[in-house]
Amino acid sequence: MEKISLWPKIAVDFFREAYSELQKVNWLSRKDVVRATIGVAFVVLIVAIYVSSMDWVLSKLVRSIIGGR
């Protein structure tokens, strides 16, 4: 029974410590987050275009080899 009565205190202590740690985090500015997001989106777009073009080229090549349409 003793472990059950300690559960709320343990949970409260955990959330207090988690909140305390979050206060120590060096959060990025909104401008930095937007810049990073745009950069990631650009790289994803470039990779998607590359993969799509390679898929198209290779599918045409395979179709010509096996005599498909």
C-alpha positions in Angstrom: 0.0 0.0 0.0 2.9 2.3 0.6 3.9 2.4 -3.1 0.4 3.4 -4.1 0.3 6.4 -1.8 3.7 7.6 -3.2 2.6 7.6 -6.8 1.0 11.1 -6.8 4.2 12.6 -5.2 6.4 10.8 -7.7 4.3 12.1 -10.6 4.3 15.7 -9.3 8.0 15.6 -8.8 8.6 14.3 -12.3 6.5 17.1 -13.9 8.2 19.7 -11.7 11.7 18.5 -12.8 10.6 18.3 -16.5 9.3 21.8 -16.4 12.5 23.0 -14.7 14.6 21.3 -17.5 12.4 22.9 -20.2 13.2 26.3 -18.7 16.9 25.6 -19.4 16.5 24.8 -23.1 17.9 27.4 -25.5 14.9 27.7 -27.9 15.5 28.9 -31.4 13.9 32.2 -32.6 10.9 32.1 -34.9 13.1 33.5 -37.7 15.6 30.6 -37.3 12.8 28.0 -37.2 11.2 29.4 -40.4 14.6 29.5 -42.2 15.4 25.9 -41.2 11.9 24.8 -42.3 12.3 26.4 -45.7 15.7 24.9 -46.1 14.4 21.4 -45.3 11.4 21.8 -47.6 13.7 22.9 -50.5 16.0 19.9 -50.0 13.0 17.6 -49.8 11.7 19.1 -53.1 15.0 18.6 -54.8 15.4 15.0 -53.7 11.8 14.3 -54.7 12.4 15.7 -58.2 15.6 13.7 -58.5 14.0 10.4 -57.4 11.0 10.9 -59.6 13.1 11.7 -62.7 15.3 8.6 -62.0 12.1 6.5 -61.6 10.8 7.8 -64.9 14.1 7.2 -66.8 14.6 3.8 -65.4 11.0 2.7 -66.1 11.4 3.9 -69.7 14.7 2.0 -70.0 13.2 -1.2 -68.5 10.1 -1.0 -70.8 12.3 -0.6 -73.9 14.4 -3.6 -72.9 11.5 -5.9 -72.2 9.4 -4.6 -75.1 6.6 -3.0 -73.2 4.5 0.0 -74.3 
